[in-house]
Amino acid sequence: METNNVKKAEGKLGIMVVGLGAVTSTFMTGVLMARKGLSKPVGSMTFFDKVRVGKGENKQYLKYGDIVSVADLNDIVFGAWDVYPADAYRAAIYAEVLKKEDIEPVRSELEKIVPLKAAFDKNFAKRLDGENVKNATTRWDMVEQLRDDIRTFKAKNKCDRIIVAWAASTEIYVPVNDNVHGSLANLEKAMKDNDTEHIAPSMCYAYAALAEGCPFIMGAPNTTVDIPAMWELAEKTKMPICGKDFKTGQTLVKSGFAPIIGTRCLGLNGWFSTNILGNRDGLVLDVPENFRTKEVSKLSTLETILKEEDQPELYKDYYHKVRINYYPPRNDNKESWDNIDIFGWMNYPMQIKINFLCRDSILAAPVLLDLCLLSDVAMRAGKWGIQRWLSFFLKSPMHDYTQNEEAVNHLYQQHAMLKNAIREMGGYEPDQELD
């Protein structure tokens, strides 16, 4: 092995999450249970995936933590912001994702995680009515209050490093406006001028995190870090950012199954995706303006894998539709259906049906853990700005669209990027090439 490029994970790692709902309470409970040896972080790539390093006689298959220094679960301290004042225990009970007997063993720890007042604007999530919100005069005031929250939490809990992650609801769609989002100077001016139309609360969290020297993770499809102003801020503060929107159920299937069609050189006439979901996320997405944000995120996956310009005879003008329907009885147990119309030899039509009965937060919790741990690795490795190697975990991988760069949505290419980055940071040769 050559020189390891990652500083050792020492001291406490604070993980401050925006939103203490189903995903976050499930995530926190699972980590606390794992610390007691009562559960395992199943689904976490960091703890279970193995990377080949070396070749021939020197070949080994190692877990991420054996290649680079990963924070110990025992060193994690949790914090949160939420519009509702319920502590993490009550939030976990309310979410009804986990059985009560799987929450009780860590009840005392969860009860100590009380959410800070959220930076919130009801215009961006009309279905939420919580009163645990900050009284901010401007968006810049919102940023300053959040920065103070981060500093206070870090000092109070004696944390060495902080990660800030968004696991709250999807905001209404905010189109990128170059006059506001095109540069850091423009963004800061808009915040100080209290431009509440173009500056979403999530942007305030991201700005506060990066300004305080914390990596920021966007778990929803909001327009937040995917703007030039945030890229400039991440470069200035030397902090890592990645894409957005946790890749959990249907999009995970799509990014893994579309390559089967493409690799087998089968044609595609249409792909119809629909979901039913009954949790708070489903409630918020029932508003058309909020669903539009999610739709843009989910639609982008297929078009970058099965591309007309690469195979016009197979992928010209196929129809792609995505729907999400709020259905309260299903709660967090999301169900997705995919109907895929393909054609093969002599243009004969065939169909593929995929019915995925998943548990949204059960799939999202390990993704959130991986993104927090690996963003921390990136920070200690001195990697800042856009972290394309974390695309595996996200519906909308980060890419510089101002330079006509295209996102990599192909699951197996994303996995190769992830493993190459781990190899490189560990001092090994990044030896998997992407076609």
Protein Blocks (a to p, Z undefined) as FASTA:
>chain_A
ZZdfbdcdedjdddddehjafklmmmmmmmmmmmnopaccehiaklmpccdedehjlpcc
ddfklmbccddfklpccddddfbfbdfklmmmmnomacfklmmmmmmmmmmmccdddddd
fklomkbccfbbcddfbfklmmmmmmmmmmmmmmmnopabdcdddfbdcdddddddfklm
mpmklmmmmmmnopaklmcfklmmmmmmmmnopacddfbfbdfklcfklmmmmmmnopac
ddehiafklmmmmmmmmmmmmmnopacfbdcdddddfbfklmmmmpmklmmmmmmmmmmm
mmmmmcfklmmmlmgoiacdddddddfklmmmccdddddddddehhiacdddddddddfk
lmmmmmmmmmmmmmmmmmmnopghjdfklmmmpfbdcddfknopacdfbfklmmmmmmmm
mmmmnopacfbccZZ
